[in-house]
Amino acid sequence: MKSGEAMGSVYRCPVCGAEISLIRPGGGHLTPVCCNVKMELLGEVNAVYHCSVCRCTVMQIVDRGGTLSPRCCNRSMERVTGAHPPL
């Protein structure tokens, strides 16, 4: 995994402002392009949560300052840190 290619990493287009977020890093080197320009890696990382029962994974795209506590399979989901959610 290259630097910046962590789960939840956010990239922004310097031309139009479009944003993408990395859900699951692969074996290659991600180089997103938009408006024929390389997208910039931002310093922020979106929060990712994982269900230990069914393996569902969700990503928080916008944080409005609330206290998100996602639940799945009648359990609290665990916040993921690192490159991949637990299997």
Summary of the structure (lengths in Angstrom):
residues: 87
radius of gyration: 14.3
end to end distance: 18.0
largest distance: 44.7
contacts: 192
relative contact order: 0.25
helix: 0%
strand: 34%
